[in-house]
Amino acid sequence: MLKLKISALSAMLVVFFSTQAFGQDSKDAKKELRLKACGTTEVNYKASTDKVNHPTPEAPTDKALIYVMRPTMIGYKINSKLAVDGEWKGVNRGKTYFFFTLEPGEHYFCSESENQDYLKLFVEAGKTYYLQQQVEMGLMKARTNLVVMTEENGKKKLADVNLSVFELKSK
């Protein structure tokens, strides 16, 4: 009986320490992903909405085209920034979009508002990708969730948003 209790206790300790180690590995992996995606530089943008122009270029043959949009009005005036591989690319507010090109290959994306969300995406030359900065209300600002959309859904939502115009704020 004592042997059985010791064996059960040993098994529980192994499971406990394994999950602790796994949890630490998971935290380390998330921290590494955050650094690759968001980098270490802090930026702030001044943003406005262009309701006249609506450019929608095709992907160049040698690069991937990335559309980033925030198709809802939730937290309309709150900025949702986006970085790729640690370099800040732009910002959206409610019902806006922007776009840029990337070299083909693996890239790390970061969306930031009250929180940060990240994803890793392999992009191919000549293809178009649609990312959505999903928004929900947080404690003080809008919280962000970054997702890849299907081409069909991306094109549909792109038709219903306005161009985001932004510039870096001076410190």
C-alpha positions as protocol buffer text, in pm:
chain_id: "A"
residue {
  index: 1
  type: MET
  ca { x: 0 y: 0 z: 0 }
}
residue {
  index: 2
  type: LEU
  ca { x: 281 y: 240 z: 90 }
}
residue {
  index: 3
  type: LYS
  ca { x: 458 y: 148 z: -234 }
}
residue {
  index: 4
  type: LEU
  ca { x: 142 y: 229 z: -431 }
}
residue {
  index: 5
  type: LYS
  ca { x: 108 y: 571 z: -263 }
}
residue {
  index: 6
  type: ILE
  ca { x: 474 y: 652 z: -332 }
}
residue {
  index: 7
  type: SER
  ca { x: 432 y: 547 z: -696 }
}
residue {
  index: 8
  type: ALA
  ca { x: 119 y: 762 z: -732 }
}
residue {
  index: 9
  type: LEU
  ca { x: 294 y: 1056 z: -566 }
}
residue {
  index: 10
  type: SER
  ca { x: 596 y: 1012 z: -794 }
}
residue {
  index: 11
  type: ALA
  ca { x: 372 y: 1005 z: -1102 }
}
residue {
  index: 12
  type: MET
  ca { x: 192 y: 1323 z: -991 }
}
residue {
  index: 13
  type: LEU
  ca { x: 525 y: 1501 z: -936 }
}
residue {
  index: 14
  type: VAL
  ca { x: 649 y: 1398 z: -1281 }
}
residue {
  index: 15
  type: VAL
  ca { x: 328 y: 1530 z: -1439 }
}
residue {
  index: 16
  type: PHE
  ca { x: 346 y: 1853 z: -1233 }
}
residue {
  index: 17
  type: PHE
  ca { x: 708 y: 1929 z: -1324 }
}
residue {
  index: 18
  type: SER
  ca { x: 653 y: 1829 z: -1687 }
}
residue {
  index: 19
  type: THR
  ca { x: 363 y: 2072 z: -1720 }
}
residue {
  index: 20
  type: GLN
  ca { x: 567 y: 2343 z: -1546 }
}
residue {
  index: 21
  type: ALA
  ca { x: 854 y: 2289 z: -1790 }
}
residue {
  index: 22
  type: PHE
  ca { x: 612 y: 2278 z: -2084 }
}
residue {
  index: 23
  type: GLY
  ca { x: 444 y: 2595 z: -1961 }
}
residue {
  index: 24
  type: GLN
  ca { x: 783 y: 2767 z: -1942 }
}
residue {
  index: 25
  type: ASP
  ca { x: 871 y: 2646 z: -2292 }
}
residue {
  index: 26
  type: SER
  ca { x: 538 y: 2784 z: -2412 }
}
residue {
  index: 27
  type: LYS
  ca { x: 605 y: 3122 z: -2243 }
}
residue {
  index: 28
  type: ASP
  ca { x: 955 y: 3135 z: -2391 }
}
residue {
  index: 29
  type: ALA
  ca { x: 821 y: 3052 z: -2738 }
}
residue {
  index: 30
  type: LYS
  ca { x: 555 y: 3324 z: -2708 }
}
residue {
  index: 31
  type: LYS
  ca { x: 816 y: 3577 z: -2592 }
}
residue {
  index: 32
  type: GLU
  ca { x: 1040 y: 3485 z: -2886 }
}
residue {
  index: 33
  type: LEU
  ca { x: 748 y: 3518 z: -3129 }
}
residue {
  index: 34
  type: ARG
  ca { x: 660 y: 3860 z: -2979 }
}
residue {
  index: 35
  type: LEU
  ca { x: 1018 y: 3986 z: -3021 }
}
residue {
  index: 36
  type: LYS
  ca { x: 1039 y: 3860 z: -3380 }
}
residue {
  index: 37
  type: ALA
  ca { x: 701 y: 4012 z: -3469 }
}
residue {
  index: 38
  type: CYS
  ca { x: 682 y: 4335 z: -3267 }
}
residue {
  index: 39
  type: GLY
  ca { x: 1049 y: 4413 z: -3212 }
}
residue {
  index: 40
  type: THR
  ca { x: 1162 y: 4648 z: -2938 }
}
residue {
  index: 41
  type: THR
  ca { x: 1090 y: 4991 z: -3088 }
}
residue {
  index: 42
  type: GLU
  ca { x: 791 y: 5191 z: -2966 }
}
residue {
  index: 43
  type: VAL
  ca { x: 608 y: 5400 z: -3229 }
}
residue {
  index: 44
  type: ASN
  ca { x: 299 y: 5618 z: -3231 }
}
residue {
  index: 45
  type: TYR
  ca { x: 102 y: 5726 z: -3534 }
}
residue {
  index: 46
  type: LYS
  ca { x: -125 y: 6012 z: -3622 }
}
residue {
  index: 47
  type: ALA
  ca { x: -399 y: 5854 z: -3834 }
}
residue {
  index: 48
  type: SER
  ca { x: -687 y: 5975 z: -4047 }
}
residue {
  index: 49
  type: THR
  ca { x: -928 y: 5822 z: -4296 }
}
residue {
  index: 50
  type: ASP
  ca { x: -926 y: 5890 z: -4671 }
}
residue {
  index: 51
  type: LYS
  ca { x: -1282 y: 5839 z: -4794 }
}
residue {
  index: 52
  type: VAL
  ca { x: -1204 y: 5951 z: -5151 }
}
residue {
  index: 53
  type: ASN
  ca { x: -919 y: 5724 z: -5266 }
}
residue {
  index: 54
  type: HIS
  ca { x: -945 y: 5345 z: -5252 }
}
residue {
  index: 55
  type: PRO
  ca { x: -632 y: 5193 z: -5412 }
}
residue {
  index: 56
  type: THR
  ca { x: -635 y: 4816 z: -5449 }
}
residue {
  index: 57
  type: PRO
  ca { x: -322 y: 4718 z: -5641 }
}
residue {
  index: 58
  type: GLU
  ca { x: -245 y: 4366 z: -5759 }
}
residue {
  index: 59
  type: ALA
  ca { x: 48 y: 4177 z: -5613 }
}
residue {
  index: 60
  type: PRO
  ca { x: 374 y: 4233 z: -5801 }
}
residue {
  index: 61
  type: THR
  ca { x: 521 y: 3917 z: -5954 }
}
residue {
  index: 62
  type: ASP
  ca { x: 831 y: 3924 z: -5730 }
}
residue {
  index: 63
  type: LYS
  ca { x: 669 y: 4009 z: -5393 }
}
residue {
  index: 64
  type: ALA
  ca { x: 365 y: 3929 z: -5180 }
}
residue {
  index: 65
  type: LEU
  ca { x: 98 y: 4195 z: -5131 }
}
residue {
  index: 66
  type: ILE
  ca { x: -46 y: 4228 z: -4781 }
}
residue {
  index: 67
  type: TYR
  ca { x: -374 y: 4406 z: -4707 }
}
residue {
  index: 68
  type: VAL
  ca { x: -436 y: 4482 z: -4339 }
}
residue {
  index: 69
  type: MET
  ca { x: -786 y: 4588 z: -4245 }
}
residue {
  index: 70
  type: ARG
  ca { x: -1006 y: 4662 z: -3949 }
}
residue {
  index: 71
  type: PRO
  ca { x: -1356 y: 4632 z: -4094 }
}
residue {
  index: 72
  type: THR
  ca { x: -1561 y: 4712 z: -3782 }
}
residue {
  index: 73
  type: MET
  ca { x: -1648 y: 5040 z: -3611 }
}
residue {
  index: 74
  type: ILE
  ca { x: -1583 y: 4908 z: -3259 }
}
residue {
  index: 75
  type: GLY
  ca { x: -1342 y: 5148 z: -3090 }
}
residue {
  index: 76
  type: TYR
  ca { x: -1344 y: 5359 z: -3408 }
}
residue {
  index: 77
  type: LYS
  ca { x: -1082 y: 5617 z: -3300 }
}
residue {
  index: 78
  type: ILE
  ca { x: -850 y: 5368 z: -3124 }
}
residue {
  index: 79
  type: ASN
  ca { x: -538 y: 5284 z: -3324 }
}
residue {
  index: 80
  type: SER
  ca { x: -444 y: 4925 z: -3407 }
}
residue {
  index: 81
  type: LYS
  ca { x: -79 y: 4920 z: -3518 }
}
residue {
  index: 82
  type: LEU
  ca { x: 85 y: 4648 z: -3725 }
}
residue {
  index: 83
  type: ALA
  ca { x: 449 y: 4540 z: -3740 }
}
residue {
  index: 84
  type: VAL
  ca { x: 622 y: 4278 z: -3953 }
}
residue {
  index: 85
  type: ASP
  ca { x: 951 y: 4124 z: -3844 }
}
residue {
  index: 86
  type: GLY
  ca { x: 990 y: 4394 z: -3578 }
}
residue {
  index: 87
  type: GLU
  ca { x: 931 y: 4686 z: -3818 }
}
residue {
  index: 88
  type: TRP
  ca { x: 614 y: 4893 z: -3774 }
}
residue {
  index: 89
  type: LYS
  ca { x: 425 y: 4922 z: -4104 }
}
residue {
  index: 90
  type: GLY
  ca { x: 112 y: 5121 z: -4029 }
}
residue {
  index: 91
  type: VAL
  ca { x: -204 y: 5170 z: -3829 }
}
residue {
  index: 92
  type: ASN
  ca { x: -577 y: 5124 z: -3872 }
}
residue {
  index: 93
  type: ARG
  ca { x: -880 y: 5271 z: -3701 }
}
residue {
  index: 94
  type: GLY
  ca { x: -1240 y: 5163 z: -3746 }
}
residue {
  index: 95
  type: LYS
  ca { x: -1337 y: 5068 z: -4105 }
}
residue {
  index: 96
  type: THR
  ca { x: -991 y: 5132 z: -4256 }
}
residue {
  index: 97
  type: TYR
  ca { x: -716 y: 4942 z: -4437 }
}
residue {
  index: 98
  type: PHE
  ca { x: -361 y: 4983 z: -4562 }
}
residue {
  index: 99
  type: PHE
  ca { x: -129 y: 4766 z: -4768 }
}
residue {
  index: 100
  type: PHE
  ca { x: 238 y: 4694 z: -4835 }
}
residue {
  index: 101
  type: THR
  ca { x: 457 y: 4439 z: -5010 }
}
residue {
  index: 102
  type: LEU
  ca { x: 691 y: 4180 z: -4860 }
}
residue {
  index: 103
  type: GLU
  ca { x: 969 y: 3962 z: -4988 }
}
residue {
  index: 104
  type: PRO
  ca { x: 860 y: 3599 z: -5021 }
}
residue {
  index: 105
  type: GLY
  ca { x: 927 y: 3376 z: -4720 }
}
residue {
  index: 106
  type: GLU
  ca { x: 842 y: 3340 z: -4354 }
}
residue {
  index: 107
  type: HIS
  ca { x: 738 y: 3656 z: -4169 }
}
residue {
  index: 108
  type: TYR
  ca { x: 624 y: 3742 z: -3817 }
}
residue {
  index: 109
  type: PHE
  ca { x: 328 y: 3980 z: -3776 }
}
residue {
  index: 110
  type: CYS
  ca { x: 228 y: 4181 z: -3468 }
}
residue {
  index: 111
  type: SER
  ca { x: -98 y: 4368 z: -3413 }
}
residue {
  index: 112
  type: GLU
  ca { x: -101 y: 4607 z: -3117 }
}
residue {
  index: 113
  type: SER
  ca { x: -372 y: 4803 z: -2940 }
}
residue {
  index: 114
  type: GLU
  ca { x: -438 y: 4749 z: -2568 }
}
residue {
  index: 115
  type: ASN
  ca { x: -274 y: 4410 z: -2614 }
}
residue {
  index: 116
  type: GLN
  ca { x: -57 y: 4244 z: -2876 }
}
residue {
  index: 117
  type: ASP
  ca { x: -138 y: 3949 z: -3097 }
}
residue {
  index: 118
  type: TYR
  ca { x: 108 y: 3773 z: -3326 }
}
residue {
  index: 119
  type: LEU
  ca { x: 118 y: 3525 z: -3608 }
}
residue {
  index: 120
  type: LYS
  ca { x: 374 y: 3362 z: -3834 }
}
residue {
  index: 121
  type: LEU
  ca { x: 292 y: 3348 z: -4203 }
}
residue {
  index: 122
  type: PHE
  ca { x: 478 y: 3214 z: -4506 }
}
residue {
  index: 123
  type: VAL
  ca { x: 408 y: 3438 z: -4807 }
}
residue {
  index: 124
  type: GLU
  ca { x: 472 y: 3371 z: -5174 }
}
residue {
  index: 125
  type: ALA
  ca { x: 565 y: 3607 z: -5456 }
}
residue {
  index: 126
  type: GLY
  ca { x: 274 y: 3714 z: -5675 }
}
residue {
  index: 127
  type: LYS
  ca { x: 11 y: 3631 z: -5412 }
}
residue {
  index: 128
  type: THR
  ca { x: -218 y: 3859 z: -5212 }
}
residue {
  index: 129
  type: TYR
  ca { x: -287 y: 3808 z: -4841 }
}
residue {
  index: 130
  type: TYR
  ca { x: -564 y: 3962 z: -4632 }
}
residue {
  index: 131
  type: LEU
  ca { x: -516 y: 4017 z: -4259 }
}
residue {
  index: 132
  type: GLN
  ca { x: -788 y: 4135 z: -4025 }
}
residue {
  index: 133
  type: GLN
  ca { x: -725 y: 4318 z: -3701 }
}
residue {
  index: 134
  type: GLN
  ca { x: -1031 y: 4194 z: -3512 }
}
residue {
  index: 135
  type: VAL
  ca { x: -1134 y: 4424 z: -3231 }
}
residue {
  index: 136
  type: GLU
  ca { x: -1320 y: 4381 z: -2904 }
}
residue {
  index: 137
  type: MET
  ca { x: -1352 y: 4620 z: -2617 }
}
residue {
  index: 138
  type: GLY
  ca { x: -1083 y: 4591 z: -2352 }
}
residue {
  index: 139
  type: LEU
  ca { x: -1040 y: 4764 z: -2018 }
}
residue {
  index: 140
  type: MET
  ca { x: -905 y: 5097 z: -2149 }
}
residue {
  index: 141
  type: LYS
  ca { x: -871 y: 5046 z: -2526 }
}
residue {
  index: 142
  type: ALA
  ca { x: -978 y: 4811 z: -2798 }
}
residue {
  index: 143
  type: ARG
  ca { x: -816 y: 4467 z: -2780 }
}
residue {
  index: 144
  type: THR
  ca { x: -681 y: 4318 z: -3100 }
}
residue {
  index: 145
  type: ASN
  ca { x: -675 y: 3971 z: -3251 }
}
residue {
  index: 146
  type: LEU
  ca { x: -488 y: 3919 z: -3580 }
}
residue {
  index: 147
  type: VAL
  ca { x: -626 y: 3665 z: -3828 }
}
residue {
  index: 148
  type: VAL
  ca { x: -565 y: 3563 z: -4189 }
}
residue {
  index: 149
  type: MET
  ca { x: -879 y: 3588 z: -4404 }
}
residue {
  index: 150
  type: THR
  ca { x: -973 y: 3387 z: -4709 }
}
residue {
  index: 151
  type: GLU
  ca { x: -932 y: 3565 z: -5042 }
}
residue {
  index: 152
  type: GLU
  ca { x: -1309 y: 3576 z: -5091 }
}
residue {
  index: 153
  type: ASN
  ca { x: -1377 y: 3724 z: -4746 }
}
residue {
  index: 154
  type: GLY
  ca { x: -1080 y: 3960 z: -4776 }
}
residue {
  index: 155
  type: LYS
  ca { x: -1195 y: 4106 z: -5107 }
}
residue {
  index: 156
  type: LYS
  ca { x: -1550 y: 4146 z: -4974 }
}
residue {
  index: 157
  type: LYS
  ca { x: -1438 y: 4332 z: -4661 }
}
residue {
  index: 158
  type: LEU
  ca { x: -1180 y: 4537 z: -4853 }
}
residue {
  index: 159
  type: ALA
  ca { x: -1460 y: 4682 z: -5066 }
}
residue {
  index: 160
  type: ASP
  ca { x: -1629 y: 4818 z: -4751 }
}
residue {
  index: 161
  type: VAL
  ca { x: -1338 y: 4997 z: -4579 }
}
residue {
  index: 162
  type: ASN
  ca { x: -1156 y: 5326 z: -4637 }
}
residue {
  index: 163
  type: LEU
  ca { x: -787 y: 5393 z: -4679 }
}
residue {
  index: 164
  type: SER
  ca { x: -591 y: 5459 z: -4361 }
}
residue {
  index: 165
  type: VAL
  ca { x: -357 y: 5756 z: -4390 }
}
residue {
  index: 166
  type: PHE
  ca { x: -92 y: 5781 z: -4122 }
}
residue {
  index: 167
  type: GLU
  ca { x: 235 y: 5937 z: -4024 }
}
residue {
  index: 168
  type: LEU
  ca { x: 471 y: 5887 z: -3732 }
}
residue {
  index: 169
  type: LYS
  ca { x: 416 y: 6127 z: -3444 }
}
residue {
  index: 170
  type: SER
  ca { x: 724 y: 6316 z: -3339 }
}
residue {
  index: 171
  type: LYS
  ca { x: 833 y: 6250 z: -2983 }
}
